[in-house]
Structure formats: C-alpha cells, structure tokens
Amino acid sequence: MSLVLVTGGAGFIGSHTVDKLINEGLDVRILDNLQKPVHLKGKPGYLNHKAEFIFGDVRNKKDIELALKDVDYIFHFAAYQDYLTDFSNFFHTNSVSTALIYEVIVEKKLKIKKIIVASSQFVQGEGVYKNKDGKLYYPDLRPLNSLEQGIWDWHDENGGTLDWMWTPESYSNPPNAYAMSKYSQELQAMKFGKRYEIPSVALRYSIVQGPRQSFYNTYSGACRIFSLSYYLNNAPVIYEDGEQRRDFINVHDAVEANFLVLNDNRADYGVFNVGGGKPYTIAEFDRIVAKVFKKEDILPNIPGKFRFGDTRNACSDISKISKIGFTPVNDAYFSVQEYKDYLESQKDIDDFVKYANEKMKQMNIIINVKNKN
C-alpha cells in the first residue's frame, strides 16, 4: 500500500486531505509542529487517528529525513501565513522547507512518485485587467496616496475604470513576502521536479473556506471574521467600499483537486489554479454570512478604511485544471453553513473572539489602516 506524507497535516486543508487519503485506502503520515497561534491548544481533536503523526518541523532537515522514510507521495502544505512583517519567516518556513524536501530526495536517492506543493492565488497579485477598448493592463500595488483619497479601483491613462479579468496561471506578480515565498515554492517544484525527474505539481488555491479554519490566524479571512461577528451579534467591518471581488473555494472541492492531480499524470510538472469559479464581492459575501446566521437585520460597518497591501480583486481562471476533470460543486452558502456548524460545536468561543480581536487590532496598526479622507 502506498504511503503519503502530508506536511502540515494537522492544519485546515491538510487535515481534510488526510481524511480523503485514508478513506481512499492509502496510508498517511503527518509531519506537523503544531505551530502557535494556529494550533493554540495543541493537537486538534479532529485529527484522523488512523494517520501516523510525527511532531517535527519542516525547516529541520533531520525531521524531513525521518518523515520521508518509505514515502511514495508528498503533499507539502506546511506554511507560514500572516500579514506580519517578519519577512524572513515566510521564506524560512515556505521556501527553505520546499528546498529541503527536494534536497533530501536527491541526496538519499528516494523514489518519490509525486510531490504536490501548496501555492496560493496571491502569487498573481492584482492579476490582469482591461479597459473598455480591450487593452490589457498588469497593475502592481495600489498607490498609498490614491487609497488615502478613497480611490479603490484601477484606471487607465484616460481615467476610465479598468475591469478585472479571470487571471490564468501564466501570470505571476507576487506583491508581498507570503506571495513571493509561495512563488518560490512553485519555481522549485517545476525546476527541481523536471531536473531530477520527480513528478511535481503546484496548486494555487483561491481563498479556501470551511470547517477547521483556525480561529487564531489573522490570515483566515472574511469567513472567520464575519461568522464570529454575527455569532456574537456584532456588525463586522468591511474595508474599502465592499465592492472588491474574491474567488472562494470550499475545502472539500480543494481536496478533490488534490486527489485529482495526485492520480492524473497529465498534471505532472504543471501549475494549476484551484478556485470556485464564481466571483463574490465582499459586500455580497457579508450578506451570505448574515443570512446563514439569520442575522440579516445587522448591517456591516463600512467606515471608509483600507488595509494597505490588499489586492482590489483576486479571481483565478480555473479552465486549465477543469480540462483534466476538476469541477467545484460547493458554493459560498455551503462553506459558511459548514463553518457555522463547526463554530457552534466549539467551546470557549468568547476566548476565541478575544484573541482574534486582539490580533486584528495589531494587524490594523502594522499595515497602516487609515481613514480614506
């Protein structure tokens, strides 16, 4: 029977992937250091007891060597995700760990059948836009002085508003340390994979939603923040004007994509977007969460503030992975309902919210959230 190593297997996407692999009859080994604050209370109760667990760090070569013994396939999910400015940590955890995996495989002459590396939609940055005449634009970071004036959208040289486009895998423009470290992982998977004939795949996940998302990670995003707010009868804060668009994907659909590329050699040596195929504005998503929690009478707070460094729109073209059989089936309502059920099954929710709020306050200070006027 094949043995699959899942780094970061105690985490959100990792743990769901572990469940799928075990249900499909594969042996699974998890390598995870239960990093705080994501795993603030230690090993999570949802962890599949049929999986072998190694407490170790992907930045430690000895831990990698131990974890890779007798392994056939690798899912590399272990990563550092946040808005913080400890830039070196992103590269040390994300980039160096990937290099170590390939290093050990080559040094030990291991017969690995495939490596699937977790990348991120945010590798594409702002993505691709076009004006009313169809001219394409590839914008970078929105200027601070424009954001301070409440100018949220991109414009062409004549002042016309640019329209966002579904962005393909062929375009990359990572805007921050996290995205740059993820792009580095993609490059390693493609270059090392081909050079040493190790079939490798990189998956650029859109914003993944569903149960088991950490309550303590500021990176977790709108589903966690909005859900906690409505659970406690509080109005969530929406930055900018709420018209920024995002591409969400349910965690079960993401896992199906994982399993697809694991078993289909057409995916080998490819980078694939993994998204939900439908854009939502943040304001629309807020109303979905409010409806699921039956709190539609509570309206969001839109104070005219912004988070410097946020992309205006982030929507990934999934036509490439669709050609090998991927079809997302779960919408945002399903994801929020699953998260609501998970939230209501937890204890000490007030403690979760207190911690999350403190982290949000720190985040706002660090990334210079300012009034638009």
Secondary structure, 3 states (H helix, E strand, C coil): CCEEEEECCCCHHHHHHHHHHHHCCCEEEEEECCCCCCCCCCCCCCCCCCCEEEECCCCCHHHHHHHCCCCCEEEECCCCCCCCCCHHHHHHHHHHHHHHHHHHHHHHCCCCCEEEEEEEHHHHCCCCEECCCCCEECCCCCCHHHHHCCCCCCECCCCCECEECCECCCCCCCCCHHHHHHHHHHHHHHHHHHHCCCCEEEEEECEEECCCCCCCCHHHCHHHHHHHHHHCCCCCECCCCCCCEEEEEEHHHHHHHHHHHHHCHHHCCEEEEECCCCEEEHHHHHHHHHHHCCCCCCCCECCCEECCCCCCEECECCHHHHCCCCCCCCCHHHHHHHHHHHHHCCCCHHHHHHHHHHHHHHHHHHCCCEECC
